[in-house]
Structure formats: structure tokens, C-alpha cells
């Protein structure tokens, strides 16, 4: 019996792929002209392992023998999952490995933005000593503040625990509220979105990009936020109208923003870059050694379980 053939898009950590390579025939798609290569060669493979590179309907059609796609991420909006389902292809993600590092980054951006860490650093490097005895030199802390979490899944819940350790109160919004027992255990309360926006000193996004959430955070939503609040997005850039965010920041209605994701992946718009009250990172929520190792292993294990044991785990298109 011939070995299962797997093709990998991108370059996940080799250390996390040892088990996969011991069991299957594993190839790498070239880093240049990847799509064209896949259209020509994907029919030869049983499994596709992707590191957030787009897998659209045309590529799925080209994979005439594909049985499974495993993505090296929690997000799966880069894959045409419904089309894959029509073709009988299982699509799985890697949700466990991203929880803590993404939550850590969200809180890091809160602290940096509120305490103006990056701003003070830039000023000092330019030989400008900010006079913190003046009102203009002051910053804000999390203690005693209300943090509103939009999307209260596993990452949002970890963020809640972290900011509670700083003395913050946590309120949340999600489509299906938690039970009273769960809220009590977590020390949080559910609020409708408009109420959450009005009460929160910090609004942090932790929801996926869907038809319901895409572009939701627009001028109307930002106008409902508490004046002087801070805005954090480590979820998906598609949730936010960046022009509306820039306008809210320039007007002072939003005091600052911490962003790890953008409307256009891999590109932060110039109008955000020039604002001192904005802290930006390059979609680095999982960019720690341990997290990337765990991601590689989790995405690989999805494939091992499926092809060796017939088990489907972490499926997102069931």
C-alpha cells in the first residue's frame, strides 16, 4: 500500500513535523508561484497542510484526490470550507495552540497603548524627555477599568482572566450568552453590544470574521464607544472599517488603538502608521517559539489522526 502524500504550503517549524514526516510522504510547495504550482500538482496529493495561505475553490477543484486540509491556525477564513465540504474534503484547524499567546498579545497591546510605552520609547530615542508631571504626559492603567470583550470564546475568556488580575472589571458580548453559573465562575457579565460599547474603557475583539461580523466596527459603532476608550484588535482585520477607526482616533473619541490585524493582510495603512496613539504588530498573536511549535504539531496531528485512525478532530466544515 502506497504512503499517504501530503503537501505543505509555507514553512512551519520543522521540529513540529517530525511525526508527520515519519508516517507520510511529505513535500513542500514552492514559496514562489505557489498557486500555479498547486494548480498543476495538487491532484497528486491526499492531504494539504496550509499555513494560512489561501485555498480557494479553484485549488480545491484541482485537488481531485484531496481528502483533508489542515490549517496551521485557528482561523479558517482563508479556505473555501463550504466548497471543500461539497467535495467531501475534511477541513480542520488548530485551535488549542493559539489560545494563550494570542491572549497575551491582546493584553500586551492594552498595556502598551494605555500606558503609552511605545510612544515614550520613541520620544526618548529622539532625545525628547516627556514631562510626566504635566497632564499631557500622563497615561492610563487597567486597574479599576471596565474591559468589554467582543467574542467570548476561549481566547476572550483567557483575556478576561488576565485583565482581572490587574483589577479590571470584565463585561462581554457574544451571540449565545454563557449560563449564570459560567458567568459567576468567570466573574463576568453579559451586555448587549450597545451597552458594552457605552460602558467599556477598553474594547477588545476576539470574534471570527463572518458575514455577521465583517465590517461591523464602523463609524456608527465607534460613535457608540465611551469617549476616551481604547480599542484592541487581535482577531481579524475584516471586522473593522479602518477609515472609520482613523477618524475616531483623530477626533479623540477613541484615545488609542492596539492592532495586530488589518483590513489588508500584510499591510497597515499609512493613516494608522502616523498616529502616535496607535500601537501595531504584524499579525503576531501566535509568533512565539512554543506556540508555533505547538501549532505545527497540532495541525500535523489532525492529519495523522485522520489518515491513520479515521478520526476527524478539530473539523470546521462538518
C-alpha positions as CSV (number, residue, x, y, z in Angstrom):
1,X,0.0,0.0,0.0
2,X,1.4,3.4,-1.0
3,X,2.0,6.0,1.6
4,X,-0.3,9.0,2.0
5,X,1.0,12.0,0.2
6,X,0.9,15.4,1.9
7,X,1.9,18.8,0.5
8,X,2.8,21.7,2.8
9,X,2.1,25.4,2.0
10,X,4.5,27.7,3.7
11,X,7.3,26.8,6.1
12,X,6.0,25.7,9.6
13,X,8.6,24.8,12.2
14,X,10.4,21.6,11.1
15,X,10.6,20.5,14.7
16,X,6.8,20.2,14.8
17,X,6.6,18.0,11.7
18,X,8.7,15.0,12.6
19,X,5.8,12.6,13.3
20,X,4.1,13.7,10.0
21,X,7.2,13.0,8.0
22,X,7.8,9.6,9.6
23,X,4.4,8.4,8.6
24,X,3.7,10.0,5.2
25,X,5.4,11.2,2.1
26,X,5.6,14.9,2.6
27,X,6.5,17.6,0.0
28,X,6.7,21.4,0.2
29,X,5.0,23.6,-2.4
30,X,7.5,26.2,-3.7
31,X,7.4,29.6,-2.0
32,X,7.3,31.4,-5.3
33,X,4.5,30.9,-7.9
34,X,2.8,28.7,-5.3
35,X,-0.7,28.9,-6.7
36,X,0.4,28.0,-10.2
37,X,2.4,25.0,-8.9
38,X,-0.6,23.8,-6.9
39,X,-3.0,24.0,-9.8
40,X,-0.6,21.7,-11.7
41,X,0.4,19.3,-9.0
42,X,-2.3,19.2,-6.3
43,X,-4.1,16.3,-7.9
44,X,-1.2,14.0,-6.7
45,X,-1.8,14.6,-3.0
46,X,-4.2,13.2,-0.4
47,X,-3.7,16.0,2.2
48,X,-3.0,19.7,2.1
49,X,-1.3,21.4,5.1
50,X,-1.5,25.2,4.9
51,X,0.0,28.0,7.0
52,X,-2.8,30.5,6.3
53,X,-2.1,30.6,2.6
54,X,-5.4,31.0,0.6
55,X,-7.1,27.8,-0.5
56,X,-9.9,28.8,-2.8
57,X,-12.5,26.8,-4.9
58,X,-10.2,26.5,-7.9
59,X,-7.4,25.0,-5.8
60,X,-9.8,22.6,-4.2
61,X,-11.1,21.6,-7.6
62,X,-7.5,21.0,-8.7
63,X,-7.0,18.6,-5.7
64,X,-9.1,15.8,-7.2
65,X,-7.7,13.3,-4.7
66,X,-7.7,15.5,-1.7
67,X,-9.3,14.1,1.4
68,X,-8.2,16.5,4.0
69,X,-7.0,20.1,4.5
70,X,-5.3,21.0,7.9
71,X,-4.6,24.7,8.6
72,X,-1.8,25.8,10.8
73,X,-4.1,28.4,12.5
74,X,-7.3,28.8,14.4
75,X,-8.7,31.0,11.7
76,X,-10.0,29.3,8.6
77,X,-11.5,32.2,6.5
78,X,-8.6,31.6,4.0
79,X,-10.2,28.3,3.0
80,X,-13.3,27.8,0.9
81,X,-14.7,25.4,3.6
82,X,-18.2,25.0,2.1
83,X,-16.8,24.1,-1.3
84,X,-14.5,21.6,0.4
85,X,-17.4,20.1,2.2
86,X,-19.3,19.6,-1.2
87,X,-16.2,17.8,-2.4
88,X,-16.1,15.5,0.7
89,X,-12.9,17.1,2.0
90,X,-12.5,17.5,5.7
91,X,-11.1,20.8,6.9
92,X,-9.5,21.1,10.4
93,X,-7.9,23.9,12.2
94,X,-5.5,24.1,15.2
95,X,-7.5,25.9,18.0
96,X,-5.7,24.9,21.1
97,X,-2.2,26.2,20.4
98,X,-3.1,29.8,19.8
99,X,-5.1,30.5,23.0
100,X,-2.5,31.7,25.5
101,X,-0.1,33.6,23.1
102,X,-3.0,35.5,21.4
103,X,-4.4,36.4,24.8
104,X,-1.0,37.5,26.0
105,X,-0.6,39.8,22.9
106,X,-4.1,41.3,23.4
107,X,-3.2,42.3,27.0
108,X,0.2,43.5,25.9
109,X,-1.3,45.8,23.4
110,X,-3.8,47.1,26.0
111,X,-1.0,47.9,28.4
112,X,1.3,49.4,25.8
113,X,-1.5,51.6,24.3
114,X,-2.9,52.7,27.7
115,X,0.5,53.3,29.4
116,X,1.9,54.8,26.2
117,X,5.0,52.6,26.4
118,X,5.9,52.6,22.7
119,X,5.2,56.4,22.5
120,X,7.5,57.1,25.4
121,X,10.2,54.9,23.9
122,X,10.0,56.7,20.5
123,X,10.3,60.1,22.3
124,X,13.3,59.1,24.3
125,X,15.1,57.7,21.2
126,X,14.5,61.1,19.6
127,X,16.1,62.8,22.7
128,X,12.7,64.1,23.8
129,X,12.1,63.8,27.5
130,X,8.3,63.7,28.1
131,X,7.4,65.7,31.2
132,X,5.2,63.3,33.2
133,X,4.5,66.0,35.8
134,X,2.2,67.6,33.2
135,X,-1.3,66.3,32.3
136,X,-0.2,65.8,28.7
137,X,2.4,63.4,29.9
138,X,0.1,61.1,31.8
139,X,-1.2,57.7,30.8
140,X,-3.9,55.2,31.9
141,X,-3.9,51.9,33.7
142,X,-6.1,48.8,33.7
143,X,-6.8,48.8,37.4
144,X,-10.4,49.8,38.1
145,X,-11.3,50.0,34.4
146,X,-14.0,48.1,32.5
147,X,-12.8,45.9,29.7
148,X,-15.5,44.9,27.2
149,X,-14.8,41.7,25.3
150,X,-16.5,41.2,21.9
151,X,-16.5,37.5,21.2
152,X,-16.1,35.5,24.4
153,X,-14.7,32.2,23.3
154,X,-11.6,30.5,24.7
155,X,-9.2,33.4,23.8
156,X,-11.6,36.0,25.1
157,X,-12.0,34.1,28.4
158,X,-8.3,34.0,28.9
159,X,-8.0,37.7,28.3
160,X,-10.7,38.2,30.9
161,X,-8.7,36.3,33.5
162,X,-5.6,38.2,32.7
163,X,-7.1,41.7,33.0
164,X,-9.0,40.7,36.1
165,X,-5.5,40.1,37.7
166,X,-4.8,43.8,37.0
167,X,-8.1,44.8,38.8
168,X,-10.2,45.3,35.8
169,X,-14.0,44.5,35.6
170,X,-14.9,42.4,32.6
171,X,-18.2,42.5,30.6
172,X,-18.7,40.6,27.4
173,X,-20.9,40.2,24.3
174,X,-21.4,37.0,22.3
175,X,-24.2,35.6,20.2
176,X,-25.1,33.0,22.8
177,X,-24.5,34.2,26.4
178,X,-23.0,32.0,29.0
179,X,-25.1,30.4,31.7
180,X,-25.4,32.2,35.0
181,X,-23.2,29.6,36.6
182,X,-20.5,30.1,34.0
183,X,-20.6,33.9,34.4
184,X,-20.3,33.5,38.1
185,X,-17.3,31.2,37.8
186,X,-15.5,33.6,35.4
187,X,-16.6,36.8,37.2
188,X,-18.1,38.4,34.1
189,X,-21.5,39.7,33.0
190,X,-23.2,39.7,29.6
191,X,-24.2,43.0,28.0
192,X,-25.8,43.8,24.7
193,X,-23.3,45.3,22.3
194,X,-24.5,48.9,22.5
195,X,-24.4,48.8,26.3
196,X,-20.9,47.2,26.2
197,X,-19.6,49.9,24.0
198,X,-21.0,52.6,26.2
199,X,-19.6,51.2,29.4
200,X,-16.2,49.9,28.4
201,X,-12.9,51.8,28.9
202,X,-11.3,49.2,26.7
203,X,-13.0,47.2,23.9
204,X,-11.1,44.1,22.8
205,X,-12.1,42.0,19.7
206,X,-12.0,38.2,19.8
207,X,-14.6,37.1,17.3
208,X,-14.1,35.4,13.9
209,X,-14.7,37.1,10.5
210,X,-18.2,36.1,9.3
211,X,-20.9,37.7,7.2
212,X,-22.4,38.9,10.5
213,X,-19.1,40.5,11.9
214,X,-17.4,41.7,8.7
215,X,-17.1,45.5,8.8
216,X,-19.2,45.6,11.9
217,X,-16.9,48.1,13.7
218,X,-17.7,51.1,11.5
219,X,-18.3,54.8,12.2
220,X,-21.6,54.1,13.8
221,X,-20.2,51.6,16.2
222,X,-17.2,53.7,17.1
223,X,-19.5,56.6,17.9
224,X,-21.2,54.4,20.5
225,X,-18.0,53.7,22.3
226,X,-17.3,55.6,25.5
227,X,-15.4,58.8,24.8
228,X,-11.7,58.2,25.6
229,X,-11.9,54.4,25.4
230,X,-9.2,52.2,23.9
231,X,-9.7,49.8,21.0
232,X,-7.8,46.4,20.7
233,X,-8.0,44.0,17.8
234,X,-6.1,40.7,17.7
235,X,-9.0,38.9,16.0
236,X,-9.5,39.7,12.3
237,X,-8.9,42.9,10.3
238,X,-12.1,42.3,8.4
239,X,-14.1,43.2,11.5
240,X,-13.0,46.8,11.3
241,X,-13.6,49.7,8.9
242,X,-10.1,51.2,9.2
243,X,-11.1,54.6,7.7
244,X,-13.7,54.9,10.4
245,X,-11.2,53.9,13.1
246,X,-8.7,56.5,11.9
247,X,-11.4,59.2,12.0
248,X,-12.4,58.2,15.6
249,X,-8.8,58.3,16.7
250,X,-8.1,61.7,15.1
251,X,-11.2,63.2,16.7
252,X,-10.1,61.9,20.1
253,X,-13.3,60.0,20.6
254,X,-11.1,56.9,20.8
255,X,-8.0,57.5,22.9
256,X,-5.8,54.8,21.3
257,X,-5.7,51.5,19.5
258,X,-3.6,48.4,19.7
259,X,-3.8,46.4,16.4
260,X,-2.3,43.1,15.3
261,X,-4.6,42.6,12.3
262,X,-5.6,44.8,9.4
263,X,-8.2,45.0,6.6
264,X,-5.5,44.1,4.1
265,X,-3.3,41.3,5.4
266,X,0.4,42.3,5.5
267,X,-0.3,46.0,5.1
268,X,-1.1,48.6,7.7
269,X,-2.5,51.8,6.1
270,X,-0.4,55.0,6.3
271,X,-3.1,56.9,8.1
272,X,-2.8,54.5,11.0
273,X,1.0,54.3,10.9
274,X,1.4,58.1,11.5
275,X,-0.7,58.2,14.7
276,X,1.2,58.2,17.9
277,X,-1.7,56.7,19.9
278,X,-1.7,53.5,17.8
279,X,0.5,50.5,18.6
280,X,0.8,47.9,15.8
281,X,2.2,44.4,15.5
282,X,2.4,42.3,12.3
283,X,-0.3,39.6,12.9
284,X,2.0,38.1,15.5
285,X,-0.5,36.7,18.0
286,X,1.0,33.2,17.8
287,X,4.5,34.3,17.0
288,X,6.3,32.7,19.9
289,X,8.6,29.7,19.5
290,X,6.4,27.5,21.8
291,X,3.2,28.5,20.1
292,X,4.5,27.9,16.5
293,X,5.9,24.5,17.6
294,X,2.5,23.5,19.1
295,X,0.7,24.8,16.0
296,X,2.8,22.7,13.7
297,X,2.2,19.6,15.9
298,X,-1.5,20.2,16.3
299,X,-2.1,20.7,12.5
300,X,0.1,17.6,11.8
301,X,-1.8,15.5,14.4
302,X,-5.1,16.4,12.7
303,X,-3.7,14.6,9.6
304,X,-2.2,11.7,11.5
305,X,-5.5,11.0,13.3
306,X,-7.5,11.2,10.0
307,X,-5.3,9.2,7.7
308,X,-4.1,6.6,10.2
309,X,-7.1,6.2,12.5
310,X,-10.0,7.5,10.6
311,X,-10.6,10.1,13.3
312,X,-11.8,13.6,12.5
313,X,-10.6,16.2,15.0
314,X,-10.9,20.0,15.0
315,X,-13.2,19.9,11.9
316,X,-14.6,23.3,10.9
317,X,-16.8,22.2,8.0
318,X,-18.7,19.3,9.5
